[in-house]
Amino acid sequence: MANYEADIVVIAAGPSGLSAAVQAAEDGADVLVLEKQAAVGGAANMGMGPLGIGTKYQKQNMIEITVQKAFEMFMEYTHYNVDARLIKRYFEQSAETIEWLEDMGVEFEGAFRYFPKSEATWHIVKTDQGIGPRAASFMNKALYARAQELGIRFLLETPAKKIIKEDGRVTGVLAEDKNGNEVQVDCKAAIICTGGAGCNKEFILKETGYKHGEDMFNFAIPGIMGDGLKMAWEAGADKLPVRIEQAASVVGVEDLPGSVSNIFGQPNLLVNYAGKRFMNEEQMQNATYLSNAVGHQKNRTGFSIVDSSIVRYYVRNGVDNVSLVRPDPDVSDFAEGVKMAQENGNEGLIVADTIEELAEKAGINVDNLVDTVDEYNDFCDSVDEEFFKDKRFMRPLIKAPYYCAKICPGGYGTVGGIRINENCEACDKEFEPVPGLYAAGADACNIYDDSYMFLLPGNSMGFAVNSGRIAGMSAAEYVEDLD
């Protein structure tokens, strides 16, 4: 058995783990990081940047978002089902965290909305390739470089297996190296930052009731299996509900040009298997609202429907709603995508010459869909009497061919499961801290209750980095007090 010693062991090196390690080391602790993979960064290497409230970027652009406004929005959105003290501390620290990252060399493009109805809180990391996915990998590189500068030790390909406790306190962590040899790190505190269980289908089914790949299409980052959650619960931390951080997906068109999913993600006619509308499609831009709505339909499925005249409008004028993930309104290669789908036998994109044929191919109630389309077309000439959709987005379905695609619940992975307080101390069923045990990031992200707070974008990574910092501060202070 290989033996090591450290003040603090950080378990996993995603954004929360790297932030925890760097902050704890800056506060004077000797830190060792255990990472399951061969590289650091975790799922955040696919992301774009963290939330910030009251930053210089917002002030420079006269964006009116304060800690008070964000806090009140958040608490009202979640109906006060979350820890107000933790939310307040997170938001209050978030602007300083942006500066903390900048001191390490991280640059930001500015503060942005994710979609039109959201607030400009998403601080996109600047890269050498413009705004886009994987931008946050530059932030992770800067955090890793800072960690190495501080002398933090990393044991890669060495997943943690168990928290060791004596007399109720954390005294070590058992791990296993890539050759299967046992590793023990004696420590005074451990911080769990393993990123949830987004790749563990059995875990997701047991904890949430969703079947990955059938009625849930969340990101499944290899290695994210719920290891930290299980270790924390075994070590005495209270178990809270584990949820999916939801953001709906257009499914079955992944192998087609982006214009296909972009068109079907617009505020088009949206129906369920019964052939009936079930929401104001204007709200589809908020992928969490959309995911919630389709999750309550038969087979957790909705269908976005357009005709050739609507497609032509989008091709000529660009789509109605863009986002930072799909910032280009150009969908001129939609016809090419349809041709690819037909040549490849793709069943995700359904094409038909009549509404009746479309319904039959999709398995939608034919009579109801015909009635729904007729009524919807009438609304397009007047007002939407059913769900009050804005006139700008009301376009009749009148010209063949007709197209539809499935929309199902999706998301970024699991969130929550470990009870923490505002100091990111893992707490037991009596709400008392487990001495020496801390948690941050997705494992401890209980702040949304049942719906991801997409109106303040950047929350996922923002909570990861800020809770990591808080855990690092708290663990370093705990170690100092012990000494």
Solvent accessible surface area in square Angstrom, and as a share of the most:
residue,aa,sasa,rsa
1,M,131,0.59
2,A,44,0.34
3,N,93,0.48
4,Y,73,0.28
5,E,126,0.56
6,A,11,0.08
7,D,28,0.14
8,I,0,0.00
9,V,0,0.00
10,V,0,0.00
11,I,5,0.02
12,A,15,0.12
13,A,0,0.00
14,G,11,0.11
15,P,16,0.10
16,S,6,0.04
17,G,0,0.00
18,L,0,0.00
19,S,0,0.00
20,A,0,0.00
21,A,0,0.00
22,V,0,0.00
23,Q,13,0.06
24,A,0,0.00
25,A,15,0.12
26,E,65,0.29
27,D,71,0.37
28,G,68,0.66
29,A,14,0.11
30,D,64,0.33
31,V,2,0.01
32,L,0,0.00
33,V,0,0.00
34,L,1,0.01
35,E,12,0.06
36,K,73,0.31
37,Q,75,0.33
38,A,67,0.52
39,A,67,0.52
40,V,22,0.13
41,G,0,0.00
42,G,35,0.34
43,A,46,0.36
44,A,10,0.07
45,N,45,0.23
46,M,78,0.35
47,G,21,0.20
48,M,9,0.04
49,G,2,0.02
50,P,1,0.00
51,L,1,0.01
52,G,0,0.00
53,I,2,0.01
54,G,22,0.22
55,T,4,0.02
56,K,90,0.38
57,Y,31,0.12
58,Q,1,0.00
59,K,143,0.61
60,Q,126,0.56
61,N,95,0.49
62,M,171,0.76
63,I,39,0.20
64,E,146,0.65
65,I,5,0.03
66,T,78,0.45
67,V,37,0.21
68,Q,123,0.55
69,K,79,0.34
70,A,0,0.00
71,F,40,0.17
72,E,73,0.33
73,M,43,0.19
74,F,0,0.00
75,M,1,0.00
76,E,116,0.52
77,Y,44,0.17
78,T,5,0.03
79,H,144,0.64
80,Y,137,0.52
81,N,94,0.48
82,V,19,0.11
83,D,53,0.28
84,A,35,0.27
85,R,165,0.60
86,L,5,0.02
87,I,0,0.00
88,K,84,0.36
89,R,70,0.26
90,Y,1,0.00
91,F,0,0.00
92,E,102,0.46
93,Q,22,0.10
94,S,0,0.00
95,A,23,0.18
96,E,83,0.37
97,T,1,0.01
98,I,2,0.01
99,E,91,0.41
100,W,20,0.07
101,L,0,0.00
102,E,41,0.19
103,D,128,0.66
104,M,34,0.15
105,G,55,0.53
106,V,8,0.04
107,E,106,0.47
108,F,9,0.04
109,E,60,0.27
110,G,7,0.07
111,A,13,0.10
112,F,54,0.23
113,R,117,0.43
114,Y,37,0.14
115,F,7,0.03
116,P,71,0.45
117,K,94,0.40
118,S,3,0.02
119,E,32,0.14
120,A,2,0.02
121,T,0,0.00
122,W,20,0.07
123,H,0,0.00
124,I,0,0.00
125,V,1,0.01
126,K,82,0.35
127,T,24,0.14
128,D,118,0.61
129,Q,161,0.72
130,G,39,0.37
131,I,63,0.32
132,G,15,0.15
133,P,91,0.57
134,R,143,0.52
135,A,1,0.00
136,A,0,0.00
137,S,20,0.13
138,F,75,0.31
139,M,0,0.00
140,N,3,0.01
141,K,129,0.55
142,A,15,0.12
143,L,0,0.00
144,Y,56,0.21
145,A,57,0.44
146,R,60,0.22
147,A,0,0.00
148,Q,101,0.45
149,E,129,0.58
150,L,54,0.27
151,G,52,0.50
152,I,12,0.06
153,R,86,0.31
154,F,35,0.14
155,L,34,0.17
156,L,63,0.31
157,E,61,0.27
158,T,7,0.04
159,P,25,0.15
160,A,8,0.06
161,K,110,0.46
162,K,88,0.37
163,I,10,0.05
164,I,35,0.18
165,K,73,0.31
166,E,110,0.49
167,D,150,0.78
168,G,39,0.38
169,R,104,0.38
170,V,4,0.02
171,T,41,0.24
172,G,0,0.00
173,V,0,0.00
174,L,35,0.17
175,A,2,0.01
176,E,66,0.29
177,D,36,0.19
178,K,147,0.62
179,N,112,0.58
180,G,44,0.42
181,N,81,0.42
182,E,81,0.36
183,V,5,0.03
184,Q,41,0.18
185,V,0,0.00
186,D,54,0.28
187,C,10,0.06
188,K,69,0.29
189,A,0,0.00
190,A,0,0.00
191,I,0,0.00
192,I,0,0.00
193,C,5,0.03
194,T,22,0.13
195,G,30,0.29
196,G,1,0.01
197,A,0,0.00
198,G,3,0.03
199,C,40,0.24
200,N,15,0.08
201,K,113,0.48
202,E,131,0.59
203,F,15,0.06
204,I,0,0.00
205,L,83,0.41
206,K,165,0.70
207,E,40,0.18
208,T,35,0.20
209,G,39,0.37
210,Y,29,0.11
211,K,100,0.42
212,H,38,0.17
213,G,43,0.41
214,E,122,0.55
215,D,24,0.12
216,M,0,0.00
217,F,59,0.24
218,N,6,0.03
219,F,100,0.42
220,A,40,0.31
221,I,34,0.17
222,P,100,0.63
223,G,20,0.19
224,I,29,0.15
225,M,67,0.30
226,G,0,0.00
227,D,42,0.22
228,G,0,0.00
229,L,0,0.00
230,K,98,0.42
231,M,10,0.05
232,A,0,0.00
233,W,52,0.18
234,E,119,0.53
235,A,7,0.06
236,G,34,0.32
237,A,7,0.05
238,D,13,0.07
239,K,90,0.38
240,L,33,0.16
241,P,88,0.55
242,V,7,0.04
243,R,85,0.31
244,I,13,0.07
245,E,8,0.04
246,Q,21,0.10
247,A,11,0.09
248,A,20,0.15
249,S,32,0.21
250,V,27,0.15
251,V,12,0.07
252,G,31,0.29
253,V,6,0.04
254,E,130,0.58
255,D,85,0.44
256,L,15,0.07
257,P,25,0.16
258,G,36,0.34
259,S,8,0.05
260,V,0,0.00
261,S,19,0.12
262,N,13,0.07
263,I,0,0.00
264,F,0,0.00
265,G,29,0.28
266,Q,4,0.02
267,P,3,0.02
268,N,7,0.03
269,L,2,0.01
270,L,1,0.00
271,V,0,0.00
272,N,20,0.10
273,Y,35,0.13
274,A,43,0.33
275,G,0,0.00
276,K,112,0.47
277,R,14,0.05
278,F,32,0.13
279,M,22,0.10
280,N,30,0.15
281,E,0,0.00
282,E,20,0.09
283,Q,53,0.24
284,M,7,0.03
285,Q,28,0.13
286,N,3,0.01
287,A,22,0.17
288,T,0,0.00
289,Y,74,0.28
290,L,11,0.06
291,S,0,0.00
292,N,46,0.24
293,A,20,0.15
294,V,0,0.00
295,G,17,0.16
296,H,158,0.71
297,Q,35,0.15
298,K,138,0.58
299,N,93,0.48
300,R,66,0.24
301,T,5,0.03
302,G,0,0.00
303,F,0,0.00
304,S,0,0.00
305,I,0,0.00
306,V,0,0.00
307,D,0,0.00
308,S,15,0.09
309,S,32,0.21
310,I,8,0.04
311,V,15,0.09
312,R,94,0.34
313,Y,83,0.32
314,Y,2,0.01
315,V,57,0.33
316,R,186,0.68
317,N,95,0.49
318,G,10,0.10
319,V,12,0.07
320,D,45,0.23
321,N,22,0.11
322,V,58,0.34
323,S,24,0.16
324,L,24,0.12
325,V,65,0.38
326,R,97,0.36
327,P,74,0.47
328,D,83,0.43
329,P,61,0.38
330,D,81,0.42
331,V,0,0.00
332,S,68,0.44
333,D,55,0.29
334,F,3,0.01
335,A,75,0.58
336,E,101,0.45
337,G,0,0.00
338,V,16,0.09
339,K,124,0.53
340,M,59,0.27
341,A,2,0.02
342,Q,117,0.52
343,E,121,0.54
344,N,98,0.50
345,G,56,0.54
346,N,30,0.16
347,E,159,0.71
348,G,15,0.14
349,L,10,0.05
350,I,24,0.12
351,V,29,0.16
352,A,3,0.03
353,D,100,0.52
354,T,62,0.36
355,I,18,0.09
356,E,77,0.35
357,E,57,0.25
358,L,0,0.00
359,A,0,0.00
360,E,121,0.54
361,K,116,0.49
362,A,13,0.10
363,G,49,0.47
364,I,5,0.03
365,N,69,0.35
366,V,44,0.25
367,D,104,0.54
368,N,43,0.22
369,L,0,0.00
370,V,40,0.23
371,D,91,0.47
372,T,15,0.09
373,V,6,0.04
374,D,79,0.41
375,E,81,0.36
376,Y,3,0.01
377,N,28,0.15
378,D,94,0.49
379,F,17,0.07
380,C,12,0.07
381,D,124,0.64
382,S,57,0.37
383,V,95,0.54
384,D,5,0.02
385,E,117,0.53
386,E,70,0.31
387,F,63,0.26
388,F,160,0.67
389,K,7,0.03
390,D,49,0.25
391,K,110,0.47
392,R,158,0.58
393,F,16,0.07
394,M,14,0.06
395,R,39,0.14
396,P,45,0.28
397,L,5,0.02
398,I,118,0.60
399,K,96,0.41
400,A,43,0.33
401,P,45,0.29
402,Y,22,0.08
403,Y,22,0.08
404,C,0,0.00
405,A,0,0.00
406,K,76,0.32
407,I,1,0.00
408,C,4,0.02
409,P,0,0.00
410,G,0,0.00
411,G,5,0.05
412,Y,68,0.26
413,G,8,0.07
414,T,3,0.02
415,V,12,0.07
416,G,2,0.01
417,G,0,0.00
418,I,0,0.00
419,R,47,0.17
420,I,14,0.07
421,N,30,0.16
422,E,38,0.17
423,N,49,0.25
424,C,0,0.00
425,E,36,0.16
426,A,0,0.00
427,C,4,0.02
428,D,42,0.22
429,K,147,0.62
430,E,133,0.60
431,F,133,0.55
432,E,102,0.46
433,P,50,0.32
434,V,8,0.05
435,P,49,0.31
436,G,2,0.02
437,L,0,0.00
438,Y,5,0.02
439,A,0,0.00
440,A,0,0.00
441,G,2,0.02
442,A,28,0.22
443,D,0,0.00
444,A,0,0.00
445,C,6,0.03
446,N,39,0.20
447,I,2,0.01
448,Y,6,0.02
449,D,40,0.21
450,D,98,0.51
451,S,18,0.12
452,Y,11,0.04
453,M,1,0.00
454,F,4,0.02
455,L,35,0.18
456,L,0,0.00
457,P,0,0.00
458,G,8,0.08
459,N,0,0.00
460,S,46,0.30
461,M,21,0.09
462,G,0,0.00
463,F,2,0.01
464,A,10,0.08
465,V,0,0.00
466,N,0,0.00
467,S,1,0.01
468,G,0,0.00
469,R,10,0.04
470,I,1,0.00
471,A,0,0.00
472,G,0,0.00
473,M,49,0.22
474,S,14,0.09
475,A,0,0.00
476,A,8,0.06
477,E,109,0.49
478,Y,38,0.15
479,V,6,0.03
480,E,120,0.54
481,D,112,0.58
482,L,80,0.40
483,D,125,0.65
